[in-house]
Amino acid sequence: MRIVFAASEMVPFAKTGGLADVIGSLAAEIRLLGHEVAVFLPRYKVIDIQNWRLQSVVDRLEIPLGTEKEPGRILTSTLRNGVKLYFVEHPEFYARNGLYGTTLGDFADNDRRFIFFGRAMLEALKILGLKPDMIHCHDWQTGLVPVYLKTIYARDPFYQKIRTVFTIHNLGYQGNFPPDSLPLTGLGWNQFRMERLEFYGKVSFLKAALLDADSVTTVSERYAREIQSKEFGCGMEGILSKRRENLYGVVNGIDLQEWNPETDPDLAASYGIRSVEKKRINKAALQKENNLALDPRLLLCGVVSRLVDQKGIDLLIPALAPALEQGIQFVILGTGEEKYHQWLREIAKKNKGKCSVHILFDPRMAKRIYAGADTLLMPSYYEPCGLGQMIALRFGTIPVVRATGGLADTVQNYDPRTGLGNGFSFQDYASGALVDALGRASEVYRNEKKWRDLVQTAMTCDFSWAASAKKYVQIYDVTKRRPIEGAEKRLG
């Protein structure tokens, strides 16, 4: 098949979170399966034309935004793995410091920026003669593409057999804009009603995709079920329940070359499943770097996270005191809400030698934590997929997680009687449950043989992208064979 990805970020070009990693890895894996893959991205300021040797293939586009037209062009390049890249350029929209906003908030014109991106991609496909079997759209920034194919572009023969898959990476980010955004889309006011794009008085780009994409996916099977409930549906649970026959959960993978303790130059000592004893060198180095007691008998717990409510930081704060009393050490890395910055700094100040806190984004330090910690704590309120627990398992660092979303799909609670399981999990969203899970981990850690066997089990877990890519191809195939629905209803 010929597959086009539409996304707002991708490694190694532009990244704010896990979405970029997913696009870079999944596109490459689907290409390895023998399919033709192209990715459309905005050409942000950080994407240098000369550095990436970008060539112009469409010198001028005129894209409608309401009653006006905005100019743009399309640049291209090809990765060594054969994935073709197309960059939508509009300096006024994308040549900024930041992809979606600044520390002060989102850009006020994000509606215009991503309306332009979606329509520019569709226009470019026809100009380039690049007719895909499938457009795989990712998150709200591309949410209007499925609607356009069933409205504005529905009568054009070039677009009529193109199908869409839309992936929800996090339902909490919806792309909801004021009503005056609707005329900019080129869609009629008949779309601004509860049955269509109106969502609590706003125009929702995410809702658009949930309604009109031929198939909808999200990033774990558990999360696909959770988002059909009121607790996790973010107001979209009704739509998702209606679409459950065409809603799939596919767990993300990780890049095994990037996350490899045998070859990573940032570690104090390289190690693998046959040399796992060298992990102790990384633990000692991490303790020393963070001015913690150099005691191998103490359980060292790492936290690499955004410091926000979704990630369970409101559970972590009150859990730290009882966990520290148990002799558990902590290294915490991340940025987020200022209230958590202040609380964590204060806790670290009062517990020198036991708890170290770094309020910053540092990928190299994150790797040292994955390699040197004994456990990685992820107490999320909800977690669509999560990559940290998979990376931790790859490094032989045992995840301690709340059983939600992708965390529940990838971490099985360890049973010391049978030796089955690859981590420690808890159900209740409560600090006491978190402390109990850490206590269970600490107890097993004191049994050297059981802990060594658990680490061996963790490092044999396979979360490569290959299996996930095959599932996506199956979804593309099913979607392609399913009759197209909805276009005739939208045209009126």
C-alpha positions in Angstrom: 0.0 0.0 0.0 0.9 3.6 -0.4 0.5 5.3 3.1 0.8 9.0 3.9 1.3 10.1 7.5 0.1 13.5 8.6 1.6 14.7 11.8 2.7 17.8 13.6 6.1 16.4 14.8 8.6 13.7 14.1 12.1 12.8 15.2 14.7 13.8 14.3 13.2 17.0 13.0 10.9 18.5 15.7 9.8 17.1 19.0 7.8 18.1 22.1 6.9 14.6 23.3 6.3 10.9 22.5 4.3 11.6 19.3 7.5 12.5 17.5 9.1 9.2 18.5 6.1 7.3 17.3 6.0 8.9 13.9 9.7 8.4 13.3 9.7 4.7 14.4 6.3 3.6 13.0 6.9 5.1 9.6 10.2 3.3 9.3 8.8 0.0 10.4 5.9 0.1 8.0 8.4 0.9 5.2 10.4 -2.2 6.3 7.2 -4.3 5.7 7.3 -3.3 2.1 4.9 -0.4 1.9 5.5 3.0 0.4 5.5 5.6 3.2 5.5 9.4 3.1 5.3 11.8 6.0 3.9 15.4 5.9 5.1 17.8 8.6 5.1 21.6 9.1 8.5 23.1 8.3 9.2 24.6 11.7 12.0 27.1 12.4 14.1 24.3 13.9 14.1 22.3 10.6 17.0 23.9 8.7 16.7 23.7 4.9 20.5 23.3 4.3 21.1 21.0 7.1 18.5 18.5 5.9 19.1 19.3 2.2 15.5 20.1 1.5 14.4 20.6 -2.1 11.3 22.5 -3.2 8.8 20.4 -5.2 5.8 22.7 -5.1 7.0 26.3 -5.3 3.7 28.0 -4.5 0.4 26.9 -3.0 -2.6 29.1 -2.5 -4.6 27.7 0.5 -8.0 29.1 1.4 -8.4 30.4 4.9 -11.9 31.9 5.1 -12.2 34.5 2.4 -8.5 34.9 2.0 -5.7 32.7 0.5 -2.4 32.0 2.2 0.7 31.2 0.2 2.9 28.2 1.0 5.3 25.7 -0.6 6.3 22.1 -0.2 9.9 21.0 0.4 11.0 17.4 0.3 13.7 15.0 1.4 14.1 11.2 1.8 15.5 9.4 4.8 18.0 6.6 4.4 15.3 4.1 5.4 13.3 5.1 2.3 10.6 7.1 4.0 9.8 10.2 1.9 9.3 13.5 3.7 7.3 16.5 2.7 7.4 19.8 4.7 4.7 22.4 4.5 6.3 25.8 4.6 4.6 29.0 5.7 7.1 31.2 7.6 4.5 33.3 9.3 2.8 30.2 10.7 5.8 27.9 11.5 9.0 29.9 11.7 8.7 30.4 15.4 10.4 29.5 18.6 8.1 26.6 19.7 5.9 24.2 17.9 2.5 24.9 19.5 3.2 27.8 21.9 5.5 29.3 24.5 5.8 28.9 28.3 3.0 31.5 28.4 0.5 29.3 26.6 -0.6 28.1 23.2 -0.2 30.3 20.1 -3.5 32.2 19.6 -3.6 31.2 15.9 -3.1 27.4 16.2 -6.5 27.0 14.5 -5.2 28.8 11.4 -1.8 27.1 11.5 -3.3 23.6 11.4 -6.2 24.3 9.1 -3.5 25.5 6.7 -1.4 22.4 7.3 -4.2 19.9 6.6 -5.5 21.6 3.4 -1.9 22.2 2.1 -1.2 18.5 2.5 -4.3 17.5 0.6 -3.7 20.1 -2.2 0.0 18.9 -2.5 -1.0 15.3 -2.9 -2.9 16.1 -6.1 -0.2 18.4 -7.5 2.5 15.8 -6.8 0.3 12.9 -8.2 0.8 11.2 -4.8 -2.5 9.3 -4.4 -2.3 7.2 -1.2 -4.4 4.3 -0.2 -4.4 5.5 3.3 -3.8 8.8 5.1 -2.8 8.1 8.7 -3.6 11.2 10.8 -2.2 11.8 14.3 -3.8 13.9 17.0 -6.0 17.0 16.7 -3.6 19.0 14.6 -4.6 16.8 11.6 -8.2 16.2 12.7 -9.8 18.1 9.9 -8.3 15.9 7.1 -11.0 13.1 7.4 -13.7 15.8 7.3 -12.3 17.5 4.2 -12.2 14.2 2.3 -15.9 13.7 3.0 -16.9 17.3 2.2 -14.8 19.8 0.3 -12.8 17.1 -1.6 -15.5 14.4 -1.9 -16.5 15.1 -5.5 -12.9 15.2 -6.9 -12.1 11.7 -8.3 -8.5 12.0 -7.1 -9.6 11.9 -3.5 -12.6 9.6 -3.6 -10.9 6.3 -2.7 -8.5 7.6 -0.1 -9.2 6.2 3.3 -8.2 7.6 6.7 -7.0 6.2 10.0 -6.9 8.7 12.9 -4.7 7.9 16.0 -5.5 9.4 19.4 -2.2 9.8 21.3 -3.8 11.6 24.2 -7.5 12.4 24.3 -6.9 15.2 26.7 -5.6 17.4 23.9 -8.5 18.2 21.6 -7.9 21.3 19.5 -11.0 23.1 20.6 -11.4 26.7 19.2 -14.0 29.5 19.2 -16.9 29.4 16.7 -15.3 32.0 14.5 -12.7 29.4 13.6 -15.2 27.5 11.5 -15.4 29.9 8.6 -11.6 29.6 8.3 -11.9 25.9 7.7 -14.0 26.4 4.5 -16.8 24.2 6.0 -20.4 25.4 6.3 -22.2 26.4 9.4 -24.2 23.2 9.1 -21.1 21.6 10.7 -21.5 23.7 13.9 -24.0 21.5 15.7 -23.9 18.9 18.4 -24.0 16.0 16.0 -21.0 17.4 14.1 -18.1 19.6 15.1 -19.6 21.7 17.8 -18.3 20.7 21.3 -19.5 22.7 24.3 -19.8 25.9 22.2 -16.5 25.4 20.4 -15.2 23.9 17.1 -13.4 20.6 18.0 -10.7 19.4 15.5 -10.4 16.2 17.5 -14.2 15.5 17.4 -14.1 16.1 13.6 -11.7 13.2 13.2 -13.5 10.9 15.6 -16.6 11.3 13.5 -15.3 11.1 10.0 -12.1 9.0 10.1 -12.7 5.6 8.5 -10.9 3.9 11.5 -9.8 5.3 14.9 -6.9 3.9 16.9 -5.3 4.7 20.1 -2.0 3.7 21.7 -3.0 0.7 23.9 -5.9 -1.7 24.2 -6.7 -0.7 27.8 -6.9 3.0 26.9 -9.2 2.2 23.9 -11.6 0.7 26.5 -11.0 3.5 29.1 -11.8 6.4 26.8 -15.3 5.0 26.2 -16.1 5.7 29.9 -17.1 9.0 31.4 -14.0 9.0 33.7 -11.5 9.0 30.9 -13.5 10.0 27.8 -12.9 13.8 28.2 -16.5 14.4 26.9 -15.9 12.3 23.8 -17.0 9.0 25.3 -20.3 8.9 23.5 -18.8 9.3 20.1 -16.1 6.7 20.9 -18.7 4.2 22.1 -20.6 4.6 18.9 -17.4 4.0 16.9 -16.3 1.0 19.0 -16.6 -1.4 16.0 -13.9 0.7 14.2 -11.8 1.6 17.3 -8.6 -0.2 17.9 -5.9 -0.2 20.5 -2.3 -0.8 19.4 0.5 -0.4 22.0 3.4 1.8 20.9 6.9 0.4 20.7 10.4 1.8 21.3 13.4 2.2 19.2 15.7 -0.6 20.2 18.8 1.0 18.8 18.2 4.3 20.6 17.4 2.6 23.9 20.2 0.0 24.2 22.2 -0.3 27.4 24.8 -2.4 25.5 25.8 0.5 23.2 24.7 3.7 24.9 27.7 6.1 25.3 26.0 8.1 28.1 26.2 5.3 30.6 28.9 4.7 33.2 29.1 1.1 32.0 27.6 -0.7 29.1 25.7 -3.9 29.9 23.2 -6.4 28.5 21.2 -9.4 29.6 24.4 -11.5 29.9 26.3 -8.9 31.8 23.6 -7.4 33.9 25.9 -7.3 37.0 27.5 -4.2 35.4 24.2 -2.4 36.0 25.6 -1.9 39.6 28.3 0.4 38.2 25.6 2.6 36.8 23.7 2.6 40.1 26.8 3.7 42.0 27.5 6.4 39.4 24.0 7.7 39.7 24.1 7.7 43.5 27.4 9.6 43.4 26.2 12.1 40.8 23.2 12.9 42.9 25.0 13.0 46.3 23.0 10.0 47.6 24.4 7.5 50.1 26.6 5.0 48.2 24.8 2.0 49.6 23.9 -0.8 47.1 21.5 -2.3 49.6 19.1 0.6 49.3 16.4 0.5 46.6 17.0 3.4 44.2 13.8 4.7 42.6 13.9 6.9 39.5 11.2 9.2 38.2 11.5 10.6 34.7 8.3 12.5 34.0 6.3 15.6 33.2 5.5 17.0 36.7 1.7 17.3 36.2 -1.4 15.9 37.6 -1.9 13.3 34.8 1.4 11.7 35.7 0.3 11.2 39.3 2.7 13.7 40.9 -0.1 14.6 43.3 0.2 11.0 44.6 4.0 11.1 44.6 4.4 14.2 46.8 2.7 12.7 50.0 4.2 9.3 49.3 7.8 10.4 49.4 8.0 10.8 53.2 6.9 7.3 54.1 8.9 5.8 51.2 12.1 7.7 52.3 11.5 6.4 55.8 11.6 2.8 54.4 15.1 3.6 53.1 14.2 4.1 49.5 16.3 6.6 47.6 14.8 8.8 44.8 16.2 10.6 41.8 13.5 12.8 40.1 13.9 14.5 36.7 11.3 16.6 34.9 9.5 19.8 34.4 5.8 20.8 34.7 3.6 22.7 37.1 5.4 25.3 39.3 3.7 24.1 42.5 5.3 20.7 42.0 8.7 22.2 41.3 8.6 24.1 44.6 7.3 21.1 46.7 9.9 18.7 45.2 12.8 21.1 45.7 11.7 21.6 49.4 11.5 17.8 49.9 15.0 17.3 48.3 16.4 20.1 50.5 15.1 18.4 53.7 16.3 14.9 52.6 19.8 15.4 51.3 21.6 12.1 50.7 18.2 10.4 50.2 16.3 12.4 47.5 17.7 14.4 44.5 15.5 16.5 42.2 16.3 18.0 38.8 13.8 20.5 37.4 14.9 20.4 33.8 14.7 18.5 30.5 17.8 16.4 30.1 17.7 13.3 27.8 21.2 12.2 28.8 20.4 12.3 32.5 17.2 10.4 31.8 19.3 7.6 30.3 21.5 7.5 33.3 18.4 7.2 35.5 17.0 4.4 33.4 20.3 2.5 33.6 21.2 3.3 37.3 17.9 3.1 39.1 16.5 -0.2 40.4 12.9 0.9 39.8 11.1 3.5 37.7 8.0 4.9 39.2 5.0 5.9 37.0 1.9 6.5 39.2 -0.2 8.0 36.4 -3.9 8.9 36.8 -4.2 7.9 33.1 -1.6 6.9 30.6 -2.6 6.3 27.0 0.5 4.2 26.4 3.6 5.3 28.1 7.2 4.8 26.9 9.1 5.1 30.1 8.0 1.7 31.4 9.2 0.0 28.2 12.5 1.8 28.2 13.0 0.8 31.9 12.3 -2.9 31.1 14.8 -2.7 28.3 17.4 -1.4 30.8 16.5 -4.0 33.5 15.0 -1.3 35.7 11.7 -2.6 37.2 8.6 -0.4 36.6 6.3 0.4 39.5 3.1 1.7 37.9 -0.5 2.4 38.4 -2.6 -0.2 36.4 -4.1 2.2 33.8 -4.0 2.4 30.0 -0.8 1.2 28.4 0.9 0.7 31.8 -1.6 -2.0 32.6 -1.1 -3.6 29.1 2.7 -3.7 29.4 3.5 -4.3 33.1 2.3 -7.5 34.8 2.4 -7.4 38.6 5.2 -9.6 40.0 4.2 -12.6 42.1 7.1 -13.7 44.3 5.6 -17.1 44.8 5.5 -18.0 41.1 8.1 -15.6 39.7 5.7 -14.4 37.1 5.4 -10.8 36.2 7.8 -8.0 35.1 7.0 -5.2 37.5 4.9 -3.9 40.4 1.5 -2.3 39.9 -1.3 -0.9 42.1 -5.0 -0.2 41.3 -6.3 2.5 43.7 -5.4 6.1 42.8 -4.0 6.8 46.3 -0.7 7.5 47.9 -1.0 4.6 50.3 -1.3 2.2 47.3 1.8 3.7 45.8 3.8 3.3 49.0 2.6 -0.3 49.3 3.8 -1.1 45.8 7.2 0.5 46.5 7.3 -1.6 49.7 6.6 -4.8 47.8 9.4 -3.9 45.3 11.8 -3.1 48.2 11.0 -6.5 49.8 11.8 -8.4 46.6 14.9 -6.3 46.1 16.3 -7.6 49.4 16.1 -11.2 47.9 19.1 -11.1 45.6 18.2 -14.2 43.5 14.5 -13.2 43.0 15.5 -9.6 42.0 18.2 -10.9 39.6 15.6 -13.2 38.0 13.1 -10.4 37.8 15.6 -8.2 36.0 16.4 -11.0 33.6 12.7 -11.3 32.9 12.4 -7.5 32.3 15.2 -7.5 29.8 13.7 -10.2 27.7 10.4 -8.3 27.2 10.1 -7.3 23.5 8.5 -3.9 22.9 10.0 -3.3 19.4 8.0 -1.5 16.8 7.8 -4.5 14.5 4.7 -6.1 16.1 2.9 -2.8 16.4 3.6 -2.0 12.7 2.1 -5.3 11.6 -1.1 -4.5 13.5 -1.3 -1.1 11.9 -1.0 -2.6 8.5 -3.8 -5.1 9.3 -5.9 -2.1 10.3 -5.1 -0.3 7.0 -6.1 -3.4 5.1 -9.4 -3.8 7.0 -10.1 -0.1 6.5 -9.3 -0.2 2.8 -11.8 -3.0 2.2 -14.6 -1.5 4.3 -17.2 0.5 2.3 -16.8 4.3 2.5 -19.4 5.8 4.7 -20.5 9.3 5.3 -19.4 11.3 2.2 -22.8 11.4 0.6 -24.3 12.7 3.9 -21.8 15.5 4.2 -22.1 16.9 0.7 -25.6 18.3 1.2 
